[in-house]
Amino acid sequence: MKREAVDHPAYYGGADNPYEAIKVISAWGLGFCLGNTVKYISRAGKKGDKIEDLKKARWYLDCEISKLEAAHEQQA
């Protein structure tokens, strides 16, 4: 397996791209659910089915919203 297939693949922006998903997620400190939301949106359709990627993004966003709602209810 080529190293590029694992380490900054070109179809995800490549190592020289400052907007590569992993760099943005880390810089913004998004955490797991929001990070995966951004990842699936930014990579949608680049490797597989675009609709499936966007549904995955929605799933992770719904997960984050549920977590925040539960925390808010506990505070009330």
Secondary structure, DSSP 8 states (H G I E B T S, - for coil): --GGGTSS-GGGT-TT-TT-HHHHHHHHT-HHHHHHHHHHHHHTTSSS-HHHHHHHHHHHHHHHHHHHHHHHHHH-
